[in-house]
Amino acid sequence: MKILLVEDDPLTRTVLTQTLKDHHYTVDVATDGQTAATLTQVSQYDLLLLDVVLPSLDGISLCQQLRFQGFQEPIILLTARDSSTDQIIGLDAGADDYIVKPVNLETLMARIRALFRRKKNISSSVIHWENLQVNLNNCEVNSHGNSIHLTAKEYSLLELFLMNSQRIFSRRVILEKLWDLADSPGEETVSTHIKCLRQKLKAAGVPDPIETVYGLGYRLRKPSNTSHPSKLLPQTEQNSLETQQKQVHNLTSKVWKKFKGIYSQQLGLLEQAIHDLIEDKLTGELREKATKEAHKLAGSLGIFGLMKSSEIARKIEYIFESNLPLEGNQAQDLLNWLSLLKKEIEKASTHLGATPLVPQKNPLILIIDDDLALAERIRLEALAWNLRVEIATNLQIAREIIIQLSPNIILLDLNFETAREDGFSLLEELGKTRPNLPIVVFTGRESLSDRVKVSRLGAKAFLHKSLPAQEILKTVTNVFKQHLDHSKNRVMIVDDDSAILSQIVDLLTPWGIEVITLKYSHNFWQELTTNNPDLLILDLEIPNFNGLDLCKVVRHDPKWQNLPIIFLSIYNEENIIQQMFLAGADDYLNKTYEPQELVNRILRRLKSKEQLSS
């Protein structure tokens, strides 16, 4: 299902977009009413989610305009205004539902599902087709009591056909409904995903539910028997709700970290506006800005569960919006509210910005193999190892999953019978774009040339497909463990050249290495003992104390005698290089180095250090 979200507040927009995508909805985004109106003319949407207060064209006017033009899909209005009059205006404008900010995300998703069921005349949250059951609440697919593992796009395809049982969909229409405007591939992608969906359902013992109507497209096949919907088990509902709540908590924590700086800007603007209002010198422009920012705060703070802060922001909004002189204690009230708002947001930063609110998920393995039966056997074995698994039966789907889900490790076949490219091409591609992603190759081929090529392209292991699933997973988990140990590495660089510092940070960050940079040596020892690096890079010439002095100091301390030290310098003279090694350096590289050479040397030193420690 495709949803158009129209919201001008970046924080609220980010939370809502990710929440919708987590529930397998395709989402297009507009930040003003006029853009939204244009998008409805060029793309088909199953639902619109509109903020009421929008630039260029407000949500109420947009809703009226769309209904006048014949737009018949559900529309939900979002607003911080909770009076019955405002709700009546919104519903009379043509909205199907009216939700008051701050938005409760679980409630919003339930309202969206209810609107879709009502429109499709579906009474139950579980759709049955022969021996297939699809739970619309938690997006689970089952057959004969067994779970069927689908990717997000495969689930969306299945849901599209099940909820539109009488309709034929062309590949173009499917693209419009299930892919957003920013990522619209060719029509052959639809055929590929349908093929993969059919394969997975067939492997689970489900008859093919998708009928090809030649020259027109695809539709849901009529079932050979009649199934009666059954109610969801209470425990399933409860588990689904708990899972959704955990997802929401993780999401809001991430978004808070990303956008908390915006709150500082908004509070600064409100503070200036309140001061000017009290001094009776508030301009109309600043009043309008303050009203908008207070309105945004009232909506976005509630998403994070900061209901008290949301209510305070709403009170501030009303005073600015009234455009009346302050009366009685209103000036002091504004100052008190602002102070309280700052304290509440600061307090929230402590628990929202610190660590995730729920434990991290188990590692995600992406299996890329067109042998679905083998991939499924490995997936079932992986469940016993507490591992999560996604399966891609071709390289195109694999690329989509890598972008969407960021797997922790990849198990890659080299051969794809019907593809124009093989696993080598993806291995080479990922070596450039995601060098920190560990890849294990498993293949039915057995040749020394393949092994050499795989090694050169950066794979971490080479396995033959004849191995038992248990042995394959043992190797995968060992590679992942080594990767985790490696990704914890920390490198400290001391160099007064900002360009060098920036370049090395860019080189090492994709490898999961944390980089600490230092331009001056006067606080070197404090930074060294505080950050406890796994490797030290020193320039020879540094203000205050030079690199030789720092190297000797490190080697004189028993704790740091085995710390790997690499010198970077513009000098090539043999006597100077000799001084570096006499001071205790492990390696030297001229500053005209090739970037990959520096990375290789650092990785080798870190690996040697790990082997000595183990």
Protein Blocks (a to p, Z undefined) as FASTA:
>chain_A
ZZddddfbfklmmmmmmmmmmnopacdddfbfklmmmmmmmpccfbdcddfbdghiafkl
mmmmmmmnopabdcddddfbfcfklmmmmmmnopabdcdddddfklmmmmmmmmmmmmno
pabfbdcehjbccdfklopaceehiacdddfklmmmmmmmmmmmmbccdfklmmmmmpcf
klccdfklmmmmmmmmmmmmmmnopacfbdcdehklpcddddfbdcddddddfklmmmmm
mmmmmmmmmmmmmmmmmmmmmmmmmmmmmmmmmmmmmnopacfklmmmmmmmmmmmmmmm
mmnopamlmmmmmmmmmmmmnopacehjlmmmmmmmmmmmmmmmmmmmmmmmmpcfbdcd
ddddddddfblklmmmmmmmmmmnopacdddfbfklmmmmmmmnopabdcddfbdfkbcb
dfklmmmmmmmmmmmbccddddfbdcfklmmmmmmnopabdcdfkbcfklmmmmmmmmmm
mmmmmmmpccddddfbfklmmmmmmmmmmnopacdddfbfklmmmmmmmnopabdcddfb
dghiafklmmmmmmmpmklmmgccddddfbfbfklmmmmmmnopabdcdfkbcfklmmmm
mmmmmmmmmmmmZZ
